[in-house]
Amino acid sequence: MQYVVPARSGVPEASGPAVRITATEAARQAIRHLTETRGAPVMFVQFGGRGVERTPRCYPENEFPVGPGDVLLGEVEGSPFYVDRRLEQAWSEEGLLLDVAPGGPEGFSLPAGLGGHFVTRPGGRVRPSTPVTSERNVMKAAVVTDFAKPLEIQEIPVPEPAPGEVLVRMETSGLCHTDIHAAHGDWPVKPNPPFVPGHEGIGIVEKLGDGVTQRAVGDRVAIAWLGYACGTCRYCIGGWETLCPEQRNSGYSVNGSFAEYAVLPAAFANPVPDEVSSRDAAPLTCAGVTTYKAIRVAGVAPAETVAIFGVGGLGHLALQYARIAGGVTIAVDIEDSKLEMAEELGADHLVNAATSDPVEAIQALGGADVAVALAANPQSFDQAFRSLRRGGRLVCVALPADNGAFSLPIFDTVLNGKTVIGSIVGTRNDLADVFALHAAGRTKVIAVDRKLDDVNQSIADVLAGDIPARVVFRF
């Protein structure tokens, strides 16, 4: 559909069914204010934003990374409004109202002084979109060819779904530290190059393999670390499918989501609720479900003190799940910027491990009932253990390179009744819980947008500590 967008018009013309964008006066005033103070903003409706009061991103014009998957829907007050192609179809015959809802800036570019953030509302009942199946036979992918070399952006064949599998067109994919370990071959069990990393992928099902009945073309699904489990071993039937000896892992033992398309078993294509944007769903698919599970296995009870060691992509979500469980939270990091983020997310105490001894600081607060080790540094694990009070639990989550280890003092462990717990990623049920909490507005994802072409620079930025929480690649 080709749009002819009249300047400063709220109703663009279209070569097909009419598409209408209107805006409340409050939204128009906010746009005019932003135009005067920051330059003309570009409005972008987030993936999955067809429901009531979904929040579009707002960027200064020179900062918005318009890509081939974005469609110019129209203009409001001279500011172009882009949507994902899937939303273009959904809104092809419906009105769209841009409004400003009360509340804080919530990570968007509205200044806090405006006291609100942009939302979009369908002008009527939204009709289901008709997915368009791709006829392409090649796709762009970020490929690990050698552990000692940067990833290569290549054109490789679009995979064909086998029986029981689905083909997914990616919308977003998060960059996890595990992807970096995979690309560098850091761990004892190494993937086999060439391979495509990525296990925080969100996309649309475009093709079904033979025998698939539990998913349909057009479903929005998540590609998580657990790409397959047998379903019949003692671990699977006991609710611990993440311990299945036959499991396959996305972006490690099988190709993952750093590509425009991916295939996976339909049973492990996790549904994403409409209320959760694809941008937020990507980090939730690993960072979220991993830390949610860590808080669960720790058995955090209300009023218990929970120390989060490492407030980054995982830690900023672990902090929120600990608070949801009723914990009093201590954020530990070596970067002031990340501690500031933790404070904004509600951390009760902040400890900078670069300028003070975190063990002394936490023990001065009475010690931690639970310490969650999320920094991939053995010294941090040791500090986390020594920060525990009697009866405390250390939850080990991060996986340092080279099979890192720390010394466990036996007398301290036994006499003080301490427990050490290993926590791997969560199950499909856990991921459904994570999505439900986010859909209910209980969690917030902090991330920066990148294009897949920027994968190597993004890895460098993560390793340098320049990313506050998560990188999300948009396709």
C-alpha positions in Angstrom: 0.0 0.0 0.0 1.5 3.3 -1.0 0.6 6.4 1.1 0.6 10.0 0.0 1.0 12.0 3.2 -0.1 15.6 3.0 2.1 17.9 5.1 0.8 18.4 8.6 -2.3 16.3 7.9 -3.8 13.9 10.3 -5.6 11.9 7.6 -3.2 10.5 4.9 -4.5 9.3 1.6 -3.9 5.7 0.5 -4.0 3.7 -2.6 -6.1 1.1 -0.8 -8.5 1.3 2.1 -8.5 4.6 4.0 -6.1 4.8 6.9 -6.8 7.5 9.4 -4.6 9.1 12.1 -6.2 11.6 14.4 -4.8 13.1 17.6 -6.2 14.7 20.7 -5.3 18.3 21.4 -3.1 17.2 24.3 -1.1 15.0 22.0 -0.8 17.8 19.4 0.4 20.2 22.1 3.0 17.7 23.3 4.3 17.2 19.7 4.5 20.9 19.2 6.4 21.3 22.4 8.9 18.5 21.5 9.3 20.0 18.1 10.3 23.4 19.6 12.6 22.0 22.2 14.2 18.9 20.7 13.5 18.8 17.0 10.7 17.1 15.1 10.0 13.7 16.7 9.3 10.5 14.8 6.5 8.5 16.2 6.7 4.7 16.1 4.0 2.4 17.3 5.6 -0.5 19.1 5.2 -4.1 17.9 2.0 -5.6 19.3 0.5 -2.2 19.8 -2.9 -2.9 18.5 -4.6 -3.0 21.9 -6.0 -0.1 23.9 -3.4 2.4 25.4 -0.3 0.9 23.8 2.7 3.1 24.0 4.6 4.3 20.9 8.2 5.2 21.0 9.0 8.9 20.3 12.4 9.9 19.0 14.1 13.0 17.7 14.0 12.7 13.9 17.7 12.1 13.4 17.8 9.2 16.0 15.0 7.0 14.7 16.4 3.9 12.8 13.8 3.5 10.1 14.1 0.1 8.5 12.6 -2.0 5.7 10.0 -3.4 8.1 8.6 0.1 9.0 5.8 1.7 7.1 4.9 5.4 7.1 1.3 5.5 8.2 0.9 9.2 8.2 1.7 12.5 9.9 0.5 14.4 12.9 1.6 18.0 13.3 4.2 17.4 10.7 5.7 14.5 12.6 5.8 11.2 10.6 4.2 8.2 12.3 5.7 4.8 11.5 4.3 1.3 12.2 5.5 -2.2 11.7 4.1 -3.9 8.6 2.0 -6.2 10.7 0.3 -3.2 12.3 -0.2 -1.6 8.9 -2.4 -4.5 7.9 -4.3 -4.5 11.2 -5.0 -0.8 10.9 -5.7 -0.7 7.1 -9.4 -0.1 7.6 -9.5 1.4 11.1 -9.0 4.7 12.7 -6.1 5.3 15.1 -6.2 7.9 17.9 -2.9 9.3 19.3 -3.3 10.6 22.9 -1.2 11.5 25.9 -1.9 9.5 29.0 -1.1 10.7 32.5 2.1 9.3 34.1 5.8 9.6 34.0 7.9 9.5 30.9 8.3 5.7 31.2 11.5 5.6 29.2 10.1 7.6 26.3 11.3 11.0 25.0 8.5 13.0 26.5 10.1 15.3 29.1 9.1 14.4 32.6 7.6 17.9 33.1 4.8 17.0 30.6 3.5 14.5 33.1 2.4 11.9 30.5 3.4 9.6 27.7 2.0 8.9 24.3 -0.6 6.1 23.8 -2.5 4.9 20.8 -6.0 3.6 20.7 -7.8 1.9 17.8 -10.6 4.0 16.5 -12.9 1.0 16.3 -12.8 -2.7 16.4 -9.4 -3.9 15.0 -9.8 -6.7 12.4 -7.3 -9.5 12.6 -4.4 -9.0 10.2 -3.8 -11.5 7.3 -0.2 -12.5 7.5 1.8 -12.3 4.4 4.0 -15.3 3.8 7.5 -14.5 2.5 8.6 -15.9 -0.8 12.2 -15.1 -0.2 14.7 -17.9 -0.3 17.7 -16.0 1.3 17.9 -13.9 4.5 20.3 -11.7 6.4 21.9 -13.3 9.4 24.8 -12.6 11.8 27.0 -15.7 11.7 29.8 -16.9 13.9 32.4 -18.3 11.6 35.3 -18.5 14.0 35.6 -17.9 17.8 38.5 -15.5 17.2 36.7 -13.4 14.6 33.9 -10.9 14.6 30.4 -12.1 13.5 29.8 -11.8 9.8 26.6 -10.4 8.2 25.8 -13.0 5.5 23.0 -13.8 3.1 22.1 -17.4 3.9 19.2 -19.7 2.8 15.8 -19.2 4.6 15.3 -22.4 6.5 12.5 -24.7 5.7 10.3 -26.0 8.6 10.5 -29.7 9.2 7.5 -31.7 10.4 6.4 -30.3 13.7 8.3 -27.0 13.2 7.3 -23.5 12.3 9.1 -20.8 10.3 9.2 -17.5 12.2 9.9 -14.0 10.6 11.9 -12.1 13.3 10.7 -8.7 14.5 13.2 -8.3 17.4 16.0 -10.2 19.1 17.8 -9.3 22.3 21.6 -9.5 22.8 22.3 -11.7 25.8 25.8 -12.1 27.4 25.4 -15.8 26.6 25.4 -14.9 22.9 28.8 -13.3 23.4 30.1 -16.3 25.3 28.8 -18.5 22.4 30.5 -16.3 19.7 33.8 -16.4 21.6 33.7 -20.1 22.5 34.1 -19.3 26.2 32.5 -22.3 27.8 33.7 -25.9 28.1 30.9 -27.2 25.9 31.3 -25.1 22.7 28.9 -24.6 19.7 30.1 -25.6 16.3 30.8 -22.8 13.8 29.3 -21.7 11.6 26.2 -21.0 13.5 23.7 -18.2 14.2 23.4 -17.0 17.8 20.3 -15.5 19.5 17.8 -16.8 22.0 15.6 -13.7 22.7 13.8 -13.7 19.4 10.3 -12.4 18.8 8.5 -12.9 15.5 5.6 -13.9 13.4 4.9 -17.5 12.3 4.9 -17.5 8.5 4.9 -21.2 7.6 3.9 -24.5 9.3 5.7 -27.8 9.0 3.7 -30.9 8.5 1.6 -32.0 11.5 1.6 -28.6 13.3 -1.7 -27.9 15.0 -0.8 -25.9 18.1 0.4 -22.8 16.2 -1.1 -20.9 13.3 0.3 -18.6 10.6 0.2 -15.1 12.0 0.9 -16.1 15.6 3.5 -13.9 17.4 5.9 -16.1 19.3 9.1 -16.1 21.3 12.3 -18.1 20.6 13.8 -18.8 23.9 17.1 -20.6 25.1 15.2 -23.8 25.5 14.6 -24.7 21.9 13.6 -28.3 22.5 13.1 -30.8 25.3 12.1 -34.4 25.0 9.0 -34.2 27.2 9.3 -37.8 28.5 12.3 -37.9 30.8 12.1 -37.6 34.6 13.1 -33.9 34.4 10.5 -33.0 31.8 7.6 -34.7 33.4 8.7 -33.4 36.8 8.5 -29.8 35.8 12.2 -29.3 35.1 12.3 -29.4 31.3 15.3 -27.0 31.4 17.3 -29.9 32.8 16.4 -32.3 30.0 19.5 -34.2 28.8 18.2 -34.1 25.3 17.5 -30.4 25.2 18.5 -28.2 22.3 19.4 -24.6 22.8 18.6 -21.8 20.5 21.6 -19.9 19.1 24.0 -22.5 20.6 23.3 -26.1 19.5 20.9 -25.0 16.8 20.7 -21.7 14.8 19.0 -18.9 16.7 17.4 -15.5 16.2 20.2 -13.3 14.9 18.6 -13.7 11.5 15.5 -12.5 9.6 14.0 -16.0 9.9 14.4 -19.0 12.2 12.8 -22.4 12.6 12.0 -24.2 15.8 9.6 -26.9 17.1 6.1 -25.5 17.3 5.7 -26.7 20.9 8.6 -24.4 21.9 7.4 -21.4 19.9 6.1 -19.5 23.0 3.0 -17.3 22.4 3.5 -13.6 23.2 0.4 -11.8 24.5 -0.9 -8.8 22.5 -0.3 -6.6 25.6 3.5 -7.1 25.4 5.4 -5.3 22.7 8.0 -7.3 20.7 10.6 -4.9 21.9 10.0 -5.7 25.5 9.2 -9.3 24.9 12.7 -10.0 23.6 14.7 -9.3 26.8 11.9 -11.0 28.8 12.4 -14.2 26.8 15.8 -14.8 28.5 16.8 -12.1 30.9 13.3 -12.0 32.3 12.6 -15.7 32.6 16.1 -16.5 33.9 15.9 -14.0 36.8 12.2 -14.7 37.5 13.2 -18.4 38.0 16.1 -17.4 40.2 13.9 -15.5 42.5 11.4 -18.4 42.6 14.0 -21.1 43.4 15.4 -18.8 46.1 12.0 -18.9 47.8 12.0 -15.1 48.5 9.5 -14.3 51.1 8.1 -10.8 52.0 10.4 -8.6 54.0 13.5 -10.8 53.2 16.6 -8.9 52.1 17.6 -9.7 48.5 21.0 -8.6 47.2 21.3 -8.4 43.4 25.0 -8.6 42.3 25.1 -7.1 38.8 22.4 -4.7 37.7 22.4 -5.0 33.9 20.3 -6.9 31.4 19.4 -9.6 33.9 19.8 -7.6 37.1 17.4 -4.8 36.3 14.7 -7.4 35.9 15.8 -9.6 38.9 15.5 -6.5 41.1 11.9 -6.0 39.9 10.9 -9.7 40.5 12.5 -9.5 44.0 10.3 -6.5 44.8 7.2 -8.2 43.4 7.9 -11.1 45.8 8.0 -8.6 48.6 11.8 -8.5 49.1 13.8 -5.5 50.4 16.4 -5.1 47.7 20.1 -4.2 47.6 21.5 -3.4 44.1 25.3 -4.1 43.8 27.3 -2.9 40.7 30.5 -1.1 39.8 28.8 1.4 37.5 27.1 4.5 39.0 24.8 4.7 36.0 23.5 1.2 36.6 23.0 1.9 40.3 21.0 5.1 39.3 18.9 2.9 37.0 18.4 0.5 40.0 17.3 3.3 42.2 14.8 4.5 39.6 13.4 0.9 39.5 12.8 1.0 43.3 16.0 -0.5 44.8 16.0 0.1 48.6 19.8 0.2 48.9 22.7 0.8 46.5 26.2 -0.5 46.8 29.0 0.5 44.5 31.4 -2.5 44.6 34.2 -0.4 42.9 34.4 2.1 45.7 33.4 0.1 48.8 33.5 -3.5 50.0 30.0 -4.9 49.2 30.3 -7.6 51.9 30.9 -5.0 54.6 28.2 -2.7 53.2 25.6 -5.5 53.1 26.6 -7.0 56.5 26.2 -3.5 57.9 22.6 -3.7 56.8 22.1 -7.0 58.6 23.2 -9.3 55.8 21.3 -10.7 52.9 18.7 -13.5 53.1 19.2 -14.1 49.4 22.1 -13.1 47.1 21.6 -13.5 43.4 24.9 -13.7 41.5 24.5 -12.2 38.0 27.9 -10.8 37.3 30.1 -13.2 35.3 33.0 -12.8 37.6 34.0 -15.4 40.2 35.0 -12.7 42.7 31.5 -11.4 42.6 30.2 -14.9 43.5 32.5 -15.0 46.5 31.3 -11.6 47.6 27.7 -12.6 47.2 28.2 -15.7 49.4 30.0 -13.7 52.1 27.3 -11.1 52.2 24.7 -13.7 53.4 23.4 -13.7 57.0 22.8 -17.0 58.8 20.4 -19.2 56.9 21.0 -17.2 53.7 20.8 -18.6 50.1 23.2 -17.9 47.3 21.6 -18.3 43.8 24.2 -18.8 41.1 23.0 -17.6 37.7 25.9 -16.0 35.7 28.3 -18.3 33.9 31.9 -16.9 33.8 34.2 -17.8 31.0 36.7 -20.6 31.3 34.5 -22.6 33.8 35.3 -20.1 36.5 35.1 -21.2 40.2 35.0 -19.8 43.7 36.0 -21.4 47.0 33.2 -22.4 49.3 34.1 -22.2 53.0 32.8 -25.4 54.6 32.6 -24.2 58.2 30.8 -21.0 57.3 28.4 -23.0 55.1 27.6 -25.6 57.7 27.6 -23.7 60.9 25.6 -20.8 59.5 23.2 -23.0 57.6 23.8 -21.4 54.2 22.6 -22.8 50.9 24.1 -22.6 47.4 21.6 -23.0 44.6 22.3 -23.2 40.8 19.5 -21.7 38.7 19.3 -22.2 35.0 16.7 -20.5 32.7 13.0 -20.9 33.3 10.5 -23.2 31.7 7.8 -22.4 29.1 5.3 -22.0 32.0 7.8 -19.6 33.7 8.0 -17.5 30.5 4.2 -17.3 30.4 4.2 -16.0 33.9 6.9 -13.4 33.0 4.8 -12.2 30.0 1.7 -12.0 32.2 3.4 -9.9 34.8 4.7 -7.5 32.1 1.3 -7.3 30.5 -0.1 -6.3 33.9 2.3 -3.5 34.1 4.3 -5.0 36.9 7.7 -4.8 35.2 9.7 -2.5 33.0 12.3 -3.3 30.4 15.3 -1.0 29.8 16.8 -1.5 26.4 18.4 0.3 23.5 17.5 -0.3 19.8 20.1 -1.5 17.3 20.1 -2.9 13.8 21.6 -6.4 13.2 24.3 -4.8 11.1 25.6 -3.3 14.4 26.0 -6.6 16.1 29.8 -6.5 16.6 29.7 -2.9 17.9 26.9 -3.9 20.2 28.9 -6.7 21.6 31.8 -4.4 22.2 29.5 -1.9 23.9 28.2 -4.6 26.2 31.7 -5.8 27.2 32.7 -2.2 27.8 29.8 -1.7 30.2 28.3 1.1 28.0 24.9 -0.5 27.7 22.6 0.2 30.7 20.6 -3.0 30.4 19.8 -4.7 27.1 20.4 -4.3 23.4 17.4 -5.2 21.2 18.0 -5.8 17.5 15.1 -4.7 15.3 14.5 -6.3 11.9 
